[in-house]
Amino acid sequence: MILTDEFKIKKTENLESSYIENELSKLNITPLRWAIVNVTDTHYILTVSYEKNAD
């Protein structure tokens, strides 16, 4: 099943896609695709599509 959810990760000075993917990996998320949809003073808000295995 493919899910799409929002996640919040801390901002960094040098934003690179590898930073986003590493932060998602810490959440046990392997994204199919992601997009930054909002930015706050301290966080990036992401919409992430990922596959969830059936339990």
C-alpha positions in Angstrom: 0.0 0.0 0.0 1.3 3.5 -0.9 0.7 6.2 1.7 1.1 9.9 1.6 1.7 11.8 4.9 3.2 15.0 6.1 6.3 15.0 8.2 8.2 17.8 10.0 12.0 17.9 10.0 14.4 20.4 11.5 15.8 23.1 9.2 19.5 23.0 8.3 21.7 25.8 6.8 22.9 23.7 3.9 19.7 22.0 2.5 20.4 19.1 0.2 18.2 16.2 -0.8 20.5 13.8 1.0 19.7 15.6 4.3 16.0 15.2 3.8 16.4 11.5 2.8 18.6 10.8 5.8 16.1 12.4 8.2 13.2 10.4 6.7 15.4 7.3 7.0 15.6 7.9 10.7 11.8 7.7 10.8 12.0 4.3 8.9 10.6 5.9 5.8 12.0 5.1 2.3 10.3 7.7 0.2 9.0 7.1 -3.3 8.8 10.9 -3.6 8.8 13.9 -1.3 8.2 17.7 -1.6 8.7 20.6 0.8 5.3 22.1 1.1 5.9 24.7 3.9 8.8 26.2 5.8 8.6 27.5 9.4 11.4 29.3 11.4 12.7 25.9 12.6 11.3 23.2 10.4 10.6 22.0 6.8 7.1 20.5 6.3 7.2 17.7 3.8 4.6 15.7 2.0 6.0 12.2 1.5 4.8 9.2 -0.5 6.1 5.9 0.6 5.2 2.2 0.6 3.9 0.5 3.7 4.2 -3.2 3.8 1.0 -5.2 4.7 1.2 -6.5 8.3 
